[in-house]
Amino acid sequence: MSPNPGWQRAAGALSASLAAVMAAWHWLVPGASWIIGVITAAPLLIALPGLVSGRRYTYQWVSLALAVYAGYAVTEAVANPAARIWASVAVLLACLTFIAVVGRIRYSR
């Protein structure tokens, strides 16, 4: 079964979007640290070339890392009312990115 390039494009775009939301969230929400924004966005930006080029290993470790992003965002959505909207968007993007990454892994075999 040949890989569908739609999954690859979706994974790259959603990963970049998640990195942008994580960075913007920590720069724009009062009381949040911009350093945390950089730290949370960096792994997604590091993975972006591998996602765009279709490296299977990158897709595998990103699928595991997305659980951390989803968990962090859910925790912030529940515990921090000031960041609830940003955290909800991050949860949605993390879940959609996970679906795209798993779709790419599944159809690349």
C-alpha positions, -999 to 999 in steps of 0.1 A, spaced: 0 0 0 16 33 -10 16 62 14 -10 89 9 7 123 6 -23 139 22 -14 124 56 21 137 52 10 172 44 -16 172 71 10 160 97 34 187 88 9 215 87 -8 204 120 26 200 137 36 235 127 3 248 138 6 231 172 41 246 176 28 281 168 -1 277 192 22 265 220 46 295 214 18 321 211 -1 307 241 29 313 264 37 347 250 2 361 251 -14 347 282 -7 368 313 15 351 338 29 325 314 66 324 306 79 328 270 107 304 279 81 276 284 67 285 250 101 281 233 107 248 251 73 234 242 75 245 205 111 234 199 106 196 196 78 201 171 99 225 150 129 201 152 106 173 139 92 194 111 118 186 84 115 148 91 77 150 89 78 170 56 103 146 41 84 115 53 109 99 76 92 70 93 113 72 125 103 109 130 66 100 127 71 73 153 87 95 180 63 124 172 34 101 178 47 94 213 56 130 220 21 142 211 7 124 242 28 148 264 14 178 245 -22 166 249 -17 159 286 -1 192 293 -28 211 274 -56 192 292 -40 199 326 -38 236 317 -73 237 304 -86 223 337 -63 242 361 -57 276 345 -88 295 335 -67 323 318 -53 297 294 -84 277 288 -90 287 252 -54 283 242 -52 249 259 -84 237 242 -70 247 208 -37 229 217 -56 197 227 -76 198 194 -44 203 174 -25 176 193 -53 151 186 -56 160 149 -18 158 145 -18 124 162 -45 112 137 -25 125 108 8 110 121 -8 76 127 -25 77 94 8 83 77 25 55 96 -3 31 89 -4 37 52 33 38 47 37 0 53 
